[in-house]
């Protein structure tokens, strides 16, 4: 029997979570794999910081799909190459890890618009889509060629339906993959933890307004002295965090770990008593998925999240949800966790179970394979 040809079509094909899921799909379903992507070295720093796979190492380990590279710029040449590669590959199914309004998705859907094959599934991560007028009509027309949507969370599903994604196209929710910490990973030392009763509240992410880290800071300012704040990340408000660290009123209560590589970030998570995800909704943005939520679940620490975007639906039974931009409500939730050891343990255990069921690489691969109709 001839093997099915599976194509991973994504600028971010070398992100470890996408690559590991693709590798697992190819292994479990014995398919012929191909990839169309952009060389990782050509991506902006913000993308490269999230990590990449070592292709040469993968080849030596026995996984060697045919990879077709596209230039990061040169749009016209890129389109010509995409058409050329698609003619050569002739895939049976396509996993397009791209947003429905990404310019990168346009050549793929145009090329196959009047063809019944291959089966094409695309990802949805955003939850605000600024589509109007002719642009909306153009995409609505192209989307008729889509066979399925891999939605990262229900909020993304609602958003893409609201701008015209046909209801006839099936949507698969909670299709997101996250890596797990390596075996034997141990907790980092958090210098501000001086006594056993200290309660370490964590934040991981960009230090920007919409991520809401200052809401946590305000809550910590009003909290008892044994509540302490540990931060990992970077952003344009780093100077404000550094100023807070120097504030005599908060002396010894804030620790900044810097921008950590993933292997060190796992250790940071494990040193926390809880993780906060205090995102704030703006006119142009609201929290999409929040990979830190899945990270917290993977290591079994409870979450306190805001009700922005998809935070509540992703968190599920793994944490507590409070109104966004409400330091008092956030502090009450933190106090509740600090006092109730059993609650912390329960939420942490719920998180681990939820991670394995919904967001682990095997779960991610299984959902994608279902969307591709490989199961």
C-alpha positions as CSV (number, residue, x, y, z in Angstrom):
1,X,0.0,0.0,0.0
2,X,1.3,3.4,-1.0
3,X,2.3,5.7,1.9
4,X,0.3,8.9,2.4
5,X,2.3,12.1,1.8
6,X,2.1,14.5,4.7
7,X,3.2,18.1,4.3
8,X,4.0,20.4,7.2
9,X,3.6,23.9,5.8
10,X,4.8,26.4,8.3
11,X,7.3,29.2,8.8
12,X,7.7,27.8,12.3
13,X,8.2,24.2,11.4
14,X,11.4,24.0,13.5
15,X,9.7,25.1,16.7
16,X,10.3,22.1,19.0
17,X,6.7,21.5,19.8
18,X,5.6,21.5,16.1
19,X,8.5,19.4,15.0
20,X,8.1,16.8,17.8
21,X,4.4,16.4,17.0
22,X,5.2,16.1,13.3
23,X,7.8,13.5,14.0
24,X,5.4,11.5,16.2
25,X,2.7,11.6,13.6
26,X,5.0,10.4,10.9
27,X,6.3,7.5,13.1
28,X,2.9,6.4,14.3
29,X,1.2,6.6,10.9
30,X,4.1,5.5,8.6
31,X,3.7,8.4,6.1
32,X,6.1,10.1,3.7
33,X,6.9,13.5,5.3
34,X,7.8,16.8,3.7
35,X,8.3,20.3,5.0
36,X,8.0,23.7,3.4
37,X,9.4,26.4,5.7
38,X,11.7,29.3,6.2
39,X,15.2,28.8,7.4
40,X,15.2,29.5,11.1
41,X,18.2,31.8,10.9
42,X,16.1,34.1,8.7
43,X,13.5,34.6,11.4
44,X,13.3,37.6,13.7
45,X,15.1,37.4,17.0
46,X,11.8,37.2,18.8
47,X,11.0,33.9,17.1
48,X,14.5,32.4,17.3
49,X,14.6,33.0,21.1
50,X,11.8,30.4,21.4
51,X,14.1,27.7,20.4
52,X,14.7,25.5,17.3
53,X,15.6,21.9,16.5
54,X,18.9,20.7,15.3
55,X,18.2,19.3,11.8
56,X,21.5,17.5,11.5
57,X,20.9,15.9,14.8
58,X,17.5,14.8,13.7
59,X,18.9,13.2,10.6
60,X,21.4,11.2,12.6
61,X,18.6,10.1,14.9
62,X,16.7,8.7,11.9
63,X,14.0,11.4,11.2
64,X,14.8,13.0,7.9
65,X,11.8,14.5,6.0
66,X,12.4,16.3,2.7
67,X,12.7,20.0,3.6
68,X,12.1,22.8,1.1
69,X,13.3,26.2,2.2
70,X,11.8,29.6,1.3
71,X,13.4,33.0,1.6
72,X,12.2,35.2,4.5
73,X,11.6,38.2,2.2
74,X,11.2,38.4,-1.6
75,X,7.5,37.8,-1.7
76,X,7.1,37.1,-5.4
77,X,10.0,34.6,-5.5
78,X,8.5,33.0,-2.4
79,X,5.2,32.4,-4.2
80,X,6.9,30.9,-7.2
81,X,8.9,28.6,-5.1
82,X,5.8,27.5,-3.1
83,X,4.0,26.6,-6.3
84,X,7.0,24.7,-7.5
85,X,7.4,22.7,-4.3
86,X,3.7,21.8,-4.1
87,X,3.8,20.5,-7.7
88,X,6.8,18.4,-6.7
89,X,5.5,17.1,-3.4
90,X,1.9,16.3,-4.4
91,X,0.8,15.9,-0.8
92,X,-2.2,13.9,0.3
93,X,-2.7,16.0,3.4
94,X,-1.3,19.4,4.5
95,X,-0.9,20.6,8.1
96,X,-0.6,24.3,7.7
97,X,0.6,25.7,11.0
98,X,-0.4,29.3,10.0
99,X,-3.1,31.7,10.9
100,X,-6.1,31.9,8.5
101,X,-5.2,35.5,7.7
102,X,-1.5,35.0,7.3
103,X,-0.1,36.1,3.9
104,X,1.8,32.8,3.9
105,X,-1.4,30.8,3.7
106,X,-2.6,32.6,0.5
107,X,-0.5,30.8,-2.1
108,X,-1.3,27.4,-0.6
109,X,-5.1,28.0,-0.8
110,X,-4.9,29.6,-4.2
111,X,-2.9,26.7,-5.6
112,X,-5.4,24.1,-4.5
113,X,-8.6,26.2,-4.7
114,X,-10.1,24.3,-7.6
115,X,-8.8,20.9,-6.5
116,X,-10.4,18.5,-4.1
117,X,-7.1,17.1,-2.8
118,X,-5.1,17.4,-0.6
119,X,-6.9,17.7,2.7
120,X,-5.8,21.0,4.2
121,X,-6.1,21.9,7.9
122,X,-4.9,25.2,9.3
123,X,-4.2,26.6,12.7
124,X,-5.9,29.4,14.6
125,X,-4.1,31.1,17.5
126,X,-5.2,34.7,17.4
127,X,-8.6,35.8,18.9
128,X,-8.9,39.2,17.3
129,X,-9.1,39.3,13.5
130,X,-9.2,42.8,11.9
131,X,-10.9,41.9,8.7
132,X,-13.2,44.3,6.8
133,X,-14.5,45.0,3.4
134,X,-12.6,43.6,0.4
135,X,-10.0,41.9,2.5
136,X,-12.6,40.0,4.5
137,X,-14.4,39.0,1.3
138,X,-11.0,37.8,-0.2
139,X,-10.2,35.6,2.8
140,X,-13.8,34.3,3.2
141,X,-13.6,33.1,-0.4
142,X,-10.2,31.4,0.1
143,X,-11.3,29.7,3.3
144,X,-13.8,27.7,1.3
145,X,-10.9,25.5,0.4
146,X,-10.0,24.7,4.0
147,X,-11.0,21.3,5.3
148,X,-10.5,21.8,9.0
149,X,-9.3,24.2,11.7
150,X,-6.9,23.4,14.5
151,X,-8.0,26.0,17.1
152,X,-5.8,26.7,20.1
153,X,-8.7,27.6,22.3
154,X,-12.5,28.3,22.1
155,X,-11.9,32.0,22.0
156,X,-10.0,31.6,18.8
157,X,-12.8,29.5,17.3
158,X,-15.4,32.2,18.1
159,X,-13.2,34.9,16.7
160,X,-12.6,33.2,13.3
161,X,-16.2,32.3,13.0
162,X,-17.2,35.9,13.7
163,X,-15.2,37.1,10.6
164,X,-16.7,34.5,8.2
165,X,-15.0,31.1,8.6
166,X,-17.7,28.8,7.2
167,X,-19.6,26.9,9.8
168,X,-19.4,23.8,7.5
169,X,-15.7,23.6,8.2
170,X,-15.0,21.5,11.4
171,X,-13.0,23.0,14.2
172,X,-10.9,21.1,16.7
173,X,-10.4,23.0,20.0
174,X,-7.4,22.9,22.3
175,X,-5.0,21.9,19.6
176,X,-1.8,23.1,21.2
177,X,1.4,21.4,22.1
178,X,4.0,22.1,24.8
179,X,7.1,20.4,25.8
180,X,7.7,18.8,29.2
181,X,10.6,19.3,31.6
182,X,13.4,16.8,31.3
183,X,13.6,13.9,33.7
184,X,15.6,14.9,36.7
185,X,15.0,18.6,36.4
186,X,15.3,20.2,39.8
187,X,14.1,23.5,41.2
188,X,16.2,26.6,41.0
189,X,17.2,28.5,44.1
190,X,15.2,31.7,44.5
191,X,17.3,34.1,46.6
192,X,14.4,35.9,48.1
193,X,13.1,32.8,49.8
194,X,14.6,33.2,53.3
195,X,12.1,31.3,55.4
196,X,10.0,28.1,54.9
197,X,6.8,30.2,55.2
198,X,7.7,32.5,52.3
199,X,5.2,32.3,49.5
200,X,6.8,32.8,46.1
201,X,4.4,34.2,43.5
202,X,5.8,33.9,40.0
203,X,5.4,35.7,36.6
204,X,6.9,34.5,33.3
205,X,6.6,36.5,30.2
206,X,7.0,39.8,28.5
207,X,7.3,42.9,30.7
208,X,4.8,44.9,28.8
209,X,1.5,46.7,29.7
210,X,-1.0,44.2,28.3
211,X,0.6,41.2,30.1
212,X,-0.4,42.8,33.4
213,X,2.7,42.0,35.4
214,X,2.2,45.3,37.3
215,X,-1.1,44.1,38.6
216,X,0.8,41.4,40.4
217,X,3.3,44.0,41.7
218,X,0.5,46.1,43.2
219,X,-1.0,43.0,44.8
220,X,2.4,42.1,46.3
221,X,2.8,45.7,47.7
222,X,-0.4,45.2,49.7
223,X,0.4,41.6,50.7
224,X,2.0,40.5,54.0
225,X,5.9,40.5,53.9
226,X,6.2,36.8,53.4
227,X,4.5,37.1,50.0
228,X,7.3,37.5,47.4
229,X,7.5,38.1,43.7
230,X,9.8,36.2,41.3
231,X,9.9,37.3,37.6
232,X,11.5,35.8,34.4
233,X,11.2,37.6,31.1
234,X,12.1,40.8,29.3
235,X,10.3,43.8,27.7
236,X,10.1,47.5,27.5
237,X,9.0,47.9,31.1
238,X,12.1,46.2,32.6
239,X,13.2,49.6,34.0
240,X,10.0,49.8,36.0
241,X,10.6,46.3,37.5
242,X,14.2,47.3,38.4
243,X,12.9,50.4,40.1
244,X,10.5,48.3,42.2
245,X,13.3,46.0,43.2
246,X,15.2,49.1,44.5
247,X,12.1,50.4,46.4
248,X,12.9,50.3,50.1
249,X,9.3,49.3,50.8
250,X,9.8,46.1,48.8
251,X,13.4,45.4,49.8
252,X,14.2,41.7,49.5
253,X,10.7,40.8,48.2
254,X,11.3,40.9,44.4
255,X,13.7,38.7,42.4
256,X,14.4,39.2,38.7
257,X,15.8,36.0,37.0
258,X,16.3,37.6,33.6
259,X,15.3,36.1,30.2
260,X,15.8,32.4,30.7
261,X,16.5,29.6,28.2
262,X,13.9,26.8,28.4
263,X,16.0,24.4,30.4
264,X,16.5,27.1,33.1
265,X,12.9,28.2,32.9
266,X,11.7,24.8,34.0
267,X,13.9,25.1,37.1
268,X,12.4,28.5,37.7
269,X,8.8,27.2,37.5
270,X,9.6,24.4,39.9
271,X,10.8,26.9,42.6
272,X,7.5,28.8,42.6
273,X,4.5,28.3,44.9
274,X,2.1,29.5,42.2
275,X,2.2,31.2,38.8
276,X,0.2,34.3,37.9
277,X,-1.0,35.1,34.3
278,X,-2.6,38.5,34.8
279,X,-3.1,39.5,31.2
280,X,-5.1,42.6,30.3
281,X,-7.4,43.0,27.3
282,X,-6.9,45.9,25.0
283,X,-8.7,47.1,21.8
284,X,-6.3,45.1,19.6
285,X,-5.3,42.2,21.8
286,X,-6.4,39.7,24.4
287,X,-4.7,36.7,25.7
288,X,-4.6,33.9,23.1
289,X,-3.4,30.7,24.8
290,X,-0.6,31.5,27.1
291,X,2.1,28.9,26.8
292,X,3.1,29.6,30.4
293,X,-0.2,28.1,31.5
294,X,0.7,24.8,30.0
295,X,4.2,25.0,31.4
296,X,2.8,25.5,34.9
297,X,0.5,22.5,34.4
298,X,3.4,20.4,33.2
299,X,5.3,21.0,36.5
300,X,2.2,20.8,38.7
301,X,2.1,24.3,40.2
302,X,-1.3,26.1,40.7
303,X,-2.2,29.1,38.5
304,X,-3.9,32.4,39.3
305,X,-5.1,33.9,36.0
306,X,-7.1,36.8,34.8
307,X,-10.3,36.4,32.8
308,X,-8.7,37.9,29.7
309,X,-9.2,36.0,26.5
310,X,-8.6,32.3,26.7
311,X,-6.9,32.2,30.1
312,X,-10.0,30.7,31.9
313,X,-10.7,28.1,29.2
314,X,-7.1,27.0,29.0
315,X,-6.6,26.9,32.8
316,X,-9.7,24.9,33.5
317,X,-9.4,23.1,36.9
318,X,-5.7,23.9,37.2
319,X,-6.1,27.3,38.9
320,X,-8.2,30.2,40.1
321,X,-9.5,32.9,37.8
322,X,-10.0,36.6,38.9
323,X,-11.2,39.7,37.1
324,X,-8.5,41.3,35.1
325,X,-6.8,44.5,36.3
326,X,-8.0,43.9,39.9
327,X,-5.0,43.7,42.3
328,X,-7.4,43.2,45.3
329,X,-9.1,40.2,43.8
330,X,-5.7,38.8,42.8
331,X,-4.3,39.2,46.3
332,X,-7.4,37.4,47.8
333,X,-6.8,34.5,45.4
334,X,-3.1,34.4,46.4
335,X,-4.0,34.5,50.1
336,X,-6.4,31.6,49.5
337,X,-3.7,29.5,47.9
338,X,-1.2,30.4,50.6
339,X,-3.4,29.3,53.4
340,X,-4.8,26.1,51.8
341,X,-2.0,23.6,51.1
342,X,-4.6,21.0,50.0
343,X,-6.0,23.4,47.4
344,X,-2.6,24.1,46.0
345,X,-1.9,20.3,45.8
346,X,-5.2,19.6,44.2
347,X,-4.9,22.4,41.5
348,X,-1.3,21.2,40.8
349,X,-2.5,17.6,40.3
350,X,-5.4,18.8,38.2
351,X,-2.9,20.7,36.0
352,X,-0.6,17.7,35.4
353,X,-3.6,15.6,34.3
354,X,-4.9,18.3,32.1
355,X,-1.5,18.8,30.5
356,X,-1.1,15.1,29.7
357,X,-4.7,15.0,28.2
358,X,-4.7,18.2,26.3
359,X,-1.3,19.8,25.7
360,X,1.5,17.2,25.9
361,X,3.2,16.3,22.6
362,X,1.4,13.0,22.2
363,X,-1.9,14.7,22.8
364,X,-1.0,17.4,20.3
365,X,0.1,14.9,17.7
366,X,-3.1,12.8,18.2
367,X,-5.3,15.8,17.6
368,X,-3.5,16.9,14.5
369,X,-3.6,13.4,13.1
370,X,-7.3,13.4,13.7
371,X,-7.7,16.6,11.8
372,X,-5.7,15.3,9.0
373,X,-7.9,12.2,9.0
374,X,-4.9,9.8,9.6
375,X,-6.5,8.0,12.6
